[in-house]
């Protein structure tokens, strides 16, 4: 029929067909088709009677999809053709009028933009839930101390609340990235036709308003070839997954007997098939492992798009599977992270014991010397010598005698011992964004305000 005389090879059909994965675009395609039909009637391209028949038929298709009774025919190449085929079966030949003044090229681009917009909203809501959980945890563990680390070596003590809020700000940046995805999907592709526009005086702004778009894509060539909004979503998703991976990685470390800082609830842990004593933080491990999968999808789409000539090419069909899998992965991981954190238990005594390591006060001792006029680099060397001497002699810094202190650092006096009094150096970090309790309280107030603004 039409241009071709020979049937397609079954192997090519298997390669070419996308309905096994683009079926999930059906709700967006139906919403778009309804708006398009209304525009056609409003523009005088089809009659009001045609519109009524089309809307009634689309309602029938939607009912079948919602009830999971929609039957995909063997020759349905994609969900768009499947819907049109079923619409024509239900409404009669008028179903063929729906495709007037549009192409699958602008139709698919519009469906995908609507999908990205919907799931950007979902990601934002899930992120807000996770951020609220972090704020709640920080409030409940406000003055709990633990070591901060660099290179996985104890560095300086911090409050657990401060540490948890570090993730709040990471996820806030993710929230901003998904906000940008909303902007990236704000121009309606529909109406661009196959690539050059259509031969009818259509009202694209009417369709844009019906579907909640802020405007229209200004160039028809760009409209059908643009997948930047998919790249933007995948980029936001990859960054978010990486942050979740970092959170998961720390929980895995903190759950070990060697750290003993926290325990994941049974509901998010697994046992061993061989060792009865094991309790593995598998949910956290999987958060850690999912990130490269999402980042890989971003790289995949960059590979599909790079060097691709304008306008539509079948290559663009490969935008959907990476997108769909990233959406499913990130949304699941955000839900898991939120629920897992709500049930996590921290070991205050174990963290406090680790945070009391006096060697983590070395920088504070150096700063004490700086206040007495010693250049920081010189002070750094002096305190390094103190640490080396204490280690060699099997002592804490505070166990060095006054005679030893006078020999190693004559610039220091009794204030040195006062500074090393347990915990006194933690609240000395009074700079904006620091871990002093006054600054953590300020930070919590800021975090609550961010959540209020995000939730409108």
C-alpha positions in Angstrom: 0.0 0.0 0.0 1.3 3.5 -0.8 5.0 3.9 -1.6 6.0 0.3 -0.9 5.1 -2.9 -2.7 7.0 -5.4 -0.5 6.3 -6.1 3.2 8.8 -5.2 5.8 11.2 -7.9 6.9 10.3 -9.2 10.4 13.8 -8.4 11.6 13.4 -4.8 10.5 10.0 -4.6 12.2 11.6 -5.8 15.4 14.3 -3.2 15.2 12.0 -0.4 14.1 9.1 -1.0 16.4 9.1 1.1 19.6 5.7 0.3 21.1 7.1 -2.1 23.7 8.6 1.0 25.5 6.8 4.1 24.2 3.4 2.7 25.3 3.9 4.8 28.4 3.5 8.0 26.4 -0.1 7.1 25.7 -1.7 9.5 28.3 0.3 12.4 26.9 -0.5 11.5 23.3 -4.2 11.4 24.1 -4.1 14.7 25.9 -2.1 16.2 23.0 -4.5 14.7 20.4 -7.5 16.2 22.2 -6.0 19.7 22.2 -5.0 19.3 18.5 -8.5 18.3 17.6 -10.0 21.3 19.3 -7.5 23.5 17.5 -8.5 22.0 14.1 -12.2 22.7 14.8 -11.4 26.2 16.1 -9.5 26.9 13.0 -12.3 25.7 10.7 -10.2 22.8 9.4 -12.6 20.2 10.7 -16.3 20.5 11.6 -17.8 20.6 15.1 -19.4 17.3 14.4 -16.0 15.9 13.5 -14.6 17.2 16.8 -17.4 15.6 18.8 -16.8 12.3 17.2 -13.0 12.5 17.7 -13.4 13.5 21.4 -15.8 10.7 22.0 -13.4 8.2 20.3 -10.4 9.5 22.3 -12.5 9.0 25.5 -13.0 5.4 24.5 -9.3 4.9 23.9 -8.4 6.5 27.2 -10.9 4.3 29.0 -9.3 1.2 27.5 -5.8 2.4 28.4 -6.8 3.3 32.0 -8.5 -0.1 32.4 -5.5 -1.9 30.8 -7.7 -3.4 28.2 -6.1 -1.6 25.2 -5.0 -4.2 22.7 -1.8 -3.6 20.7 -2.2 -4.9 17.1 0.6 -6.8 15.5 1.2 -4.0 12.9 1.2 -1.2 15.5 4.7 0.3 15.1 4.4 2.8 18.0 1.9 4.0 20.5 0.9 7.0 18.3 -0.1 4.8 15.4 -1.8 2.3 17.8 -4.0 5.1 19.2 -4.9 6.4 15.8 -5.7 2.9 14.6 -7.9 2.2 17.6 -9.5 5.7 17.3 -10.5 5.0 13.7 -12.0 1.6 14.8 -14.1 3.4 17.4 -15.0 6.6 15.6 -15.0 5.6 12.0 -13.2 7.3 9.1 -13.2 10.6 10.9 -10.4 9.2 13.0 -8.2 9.7 10.0 -8.8 13.5 10.2 -7.0 13.8 13.5 -3.6 13.7 11.9 -4.4 16.7 9.7 -1.7 19.4 10.2 0.6 17.4 12.3 3.4 14.8 11.8 4.6 12.0 14.0 7.8 14.1 14.2 6.3 17.0 16.0 3.8 14.7 17.8 6.5 12.6 19.3 8.6 15.6 20.3 5.5 17.1 22.1 4.7 13.8 23.9 8.3 13.5 25.2 8.4 17.1 26.3 5.1 16.6 28.2 6.6 13.4 29.8 9.8 15.2 30.8 7.8 18.1 32.3 5.5 15.7 34.3 8.4 13.7 35.7 10.5 16.8 36.5 7.5 17.8 38.7 7.6 14.3 40.3 11.3 14.6 40.9 10.9 18.0 42.6 8.2 16.7 44.9 10.3 13.6 45.8 13.3 15.8 46.4 11.3 18.1 48.7 10.2 15.1 50.7 13.8 13.9 51.1 15.0 17.4 52.0 12.3 17.6 54.7 13.4 14.3 56.1 17.0 15.6 56.3 15.9 18.7 58.1 13.9 16.6 60.6 16.9 14.3 61.2 19.1 17.3 61.7 16.7 18.8 64.2 16.5 15.5 66.2 20.3 15.1 66.2 21.2 18.7 66.6 24.2 18.5 69.0 25.4 15.0 68.3 29.1 15.1 67.5 31.1 13.0 65.0 34.3 13.3 63.1 34.4 15.0 59.8 36.7 13.3 57.3 39.0 14.1 54.4 40.6 11.2 52.5 38.6 9.0 54.9 40.9 10.1 57.7 39.6 11.9 60.7 40.0 15.6 60.1 37.9 17.9 62.3 34.8 17.3 64.4 31.4 18.4 63.2 27.8 18.1 64.4 25.8 15.3 62.8 23.1 18.0 62.0 25.7 19.9 60.0 26.7 16.8 58.2 23.1 15.8 57.3 22.4 19.4 56.1 25.3 19.1 53.7 23.1 16.7 51.7 20.1 19.1 52.0 22.1 21.6 50.0 23.2 19.1 47.4 19.6 18.0 46.9 18.5 21.7 46.8 20.8 22.1 43.7 19.2 19.1 42.2 15.8 20.7 42.8 17.1 23.8 40.9 18.2 21.5 38.0 14.8 19.9 37.7 13.3 23.4 37.9 15.3 24.2 34.8 13.9 21.2 33.1 10.5 22.9 33.4 11.8 25.9 31.5 13.4 23.6 28.9 10.1 22.0 28.1 8.1 25.2 27.9 8.1 25.7 24.1 5.5 23.6 22.2 6.9 21.6 19.3 3.5 20.6 17.9 2.6 22.5 14.7 6.0 22.2 13.2 4.8 19.3 11.0 7.4 16.9 9.6 10.1 19.7 9.5 8.9 22.7 7.6 5.5 23.7 9.1 2.1 22.7 7.8 -0.2 23.9 5.0 -2.9 25.2 7.3 -3.4 28.4 9.2 -3.3 26.7 12.6 -3.3 28.3 16.1 -0.3 26.8 17.8 -0.6 29.2 20.8 -4.1 27.8 21.4 -2.7 24.3 21.6 0.2 25.6 23.8 -2.3 27.1 26.3 -4.5 24.0 26.3 -1.5 21.8 27.2 0.1 24.2 29.6 3.1 25.3 27.5 4.4 28.8 27.9 5.0 29.4 24.2 5.8 27.7 20.9 9.0 26.6 19.3 9.9 29.4 16.9 11.7 27.3 14.3 10.1 24.2 12.8 13.4 22.6 12.0 14.6 23.0 15.6 11.2 21.9 17.0 11.3 18.4 15.5 15.0 17.8 16.1 15.3 19.3 19.6 15.9 16.8 22.4 17.8 19.2 24.6 15.1 18.9 27.3 15.8 15.2 27.5 19.5 15.9 27.9 18.6 18.4 30.6 16.5 15.9 32.5 19.2 13.2 32.2 21.8 15.7 33.4 19.7 16.6 36.4 18.9 12.9 37.1 22.6 12.0 36.8 23.7 14.6 39.3 20.8 13.7 41.7 21.7 10.0 41.4 25.4 10.8 42.2 24.3 12.7 45.3 22.2 9.7 46.3 25.2 7.5 45.7 27.3 9.6 48.0 24.7 9.4 50.7 24.4 5.7 50.3 28.1 5.2 50.3 28.5 7.0 53.7 25.6 5.0 55.2 27.4 1.8 54.1 30.6 2.9 55.8 28.9 4.2 58.9 27.0 0.9 59.2 30.1 -1.2 59.5 31.3 -2.4 62.8 34.5 -0.5 62.2 32.6 2.8 62.3 29.4 1.8 64.1 27.8 5.2 63.6 24.4 4.1 62.4 22.2 1.1 61.7 19.7 0.9 58.8 16.3 -0.4 59.7 15.5 -4.1 59.0 13.0 -3.0 56.3 15.9 -1.7 54.2 18.5 -4.4 55.0 19.2 -7.9 53.8 20.8 -11.0 55.4 23.2 -13.5 54.1 22.3 -16.9 52.5 25.2 -18.4 54.4 26.1 -16.3 57.5 23.2 -15.9 59.9 24.7 -13.0 61.8 24.9 -10.7 58.8 22.8 -7.5 58.4 23.7 -5.8 55.2 22.7 -2.2 54.3 21.7 -3.3 50.8 19.4 -0.4 50.1 22.2 2.1 50.7 24.6 -0.1 48.6 22.1 0.0 45.7 21.8 3.8 46.0 25.5 3.8 45.6 25.4 1.6 42.6 22.6 3.2 40.6 24.4 6.4 39.8 26.6 5.2 36.9 23.6 3.7 35.3 21.9 7.0 35.1 25.1 8.9 34.1 25.5 6.2 31.3 22.1 7.1 29.9 23.1 10.8 29.7 26.3 9.8 27.8 24.2 7.4 25.6 21.9 10.2 24.4 24.8 12.6 23.8 26.2 9.9 21.6 22.9 9.5 19.7 22.6 13.3 19.1 26.2 14.2 18.3 26.7 14.9 14.6 23.1 14.2 13.8 22.0 16.3 10.8 18.7 18.2 10.9 15.9 17.4 11.2 14.2 14.2 12.2 16.2 11.0 12.0 15.2 7.5 13.3 18.1 7.8 15.7 15.9 10.0 17.8 13.8 7.0 18.7 16.7 6.0 21.0 15.9 8.9 23.3 13.1 7.1 25.1 14.6 4.0 26.7 17.4 5.9 28.4 14.9 8.6 29.6 12.3 6.1 30.8 14.9 4.0 32.7 16.4 7.1 34.3 13.0 8.4 35.4 12.2 5.0 37.0 15.6 4.7 38.6 15.8 8.2 40.1 12.2 8.3 41.4 12.6 4.9 43.0 15.9 5.8 44.6 14.5 9.1 46.0 11.6 7.2 47.6 14.0 4.6 49.0 16.4 7.2 50.4 13.6 9.1 52.1 12.1 6.0 53.7 15.5 4.6 54.7 16.5 7.8 56.4 13.3 8.0 58.3 14.1 4.7 60.0 17.8 5.0 60.5 19.3 5.0 64.0 22.5 6.8 64.9 24.9 5.7 67.7 25.6 8.9 69.7 28.1 7.3 72.0 30.2 5.8 69.2 30.2 9.0 67.2 31.1 11.1 70.2 34.0 8.8 71.1 35.4 9.1 67.6 34.9 12.9 67.7 36.8 13.2 70.9 40.1 12.3 69.1 42.3 15.3 70.2 44.4 15.1 67.0 41.4 16.6 65.2 42.0 19.8 67.1 45.4 20.3 65.5 44.2 23.1 63.3 42.7 24.9 66.2 46.0 24.7 68.0 47.7 26.2 64.9 45.1 29.0 64.9 45.9 29.7 68.5 49.5 30.3 67.5 48.4 32.5 64.6 46.5 34.7 67.1 49.8 35.1 68.9 51.5 36.4 65.8 53.0 33.2 64.4 52.6 32.9 60.6 50.2 30.0 59.8 52.8 28.0 57.8 55.2 28.2 60.8 52.3 27.3 63.2 51.4 24.4 61.0 54.9 23.0 61.3 55.0 23.5 65.1 51.8 21.7 65.6 52.8 18.9 63.3 55.8 18.4 65.6 53.5 18.3 68.6 51.4 15.6 66.9 54.5 13.6 65.9 55.9 13.8 69.5 52.5 12.7 71.0 52.2 9.8 68.6 55.8 8.7 69.2 55.3 8.9 73.0 51.9 7.1 72.9 50.1 10.2 74.3 47.2 12.4 73.6 47.9 16.0 72.8 46.6 17.0 76.2 48.8 14.4 77.9 52.0 16.2 76.9 53.5 17.8 80.0 54.1 21.5 80.4 57.8 20.7 80.2 57.3 18.9 76.9 55.1 21.7 75.6 57.7 24.3 76.5 60.3 22.3 74.7 58.2 21.7 71.5 56.1 24.8 71.3 57.3 27.5 73.8 54.7 30.0 72.3 51.9 27.9 73.9 50.8 28.0 77.6 47.9 26.9 79.7 45.4 28.1 77.1 46.6 25.1 75.0 45.1 22.7 77.5 41.9 24.7 77.8 41.5 24.5 74.0 41.8 20.7 74.1 39.0 20.4 76.6 36.7 17.9 74.9 34.4 19.6 72.4 35.6 23.1 73.0 37.1 23.3 69.5 34.0 22.2 67.7 32.0 25.4 68.4 35.0 27.6 67.4 34.0 27.3 63.7 31.9 30.4 63.7 32.3 31.5 60.1 29.2 31.6 57.9 28.3 28.0 57.0 30.6 26.5 59.7 29.7 23.8 62.2 29.5 26.0 65.3 26.1 25.3 66.8 25.0 28.9 66.3 25.7 28.6 62.6 24.0 25.2 62.4 20.8 26.8 63.9 21.1 29.6 61.3 21.4 27.0 58.6 18.4 25.0 59.8 16.3 28.2 59.6 17.5 28.8 56.1 16.7 25.2 55.1 13.2 25.5 56.5 12.7 28.7 54.5 13.9 27.0 51.3 11.4 24.2 51.8 8.6 26.7 52.4 9.4 28.5 49.2 9.8 25.3 47.2 6.3 24.2 48.4 4.8 27.5 47.5 
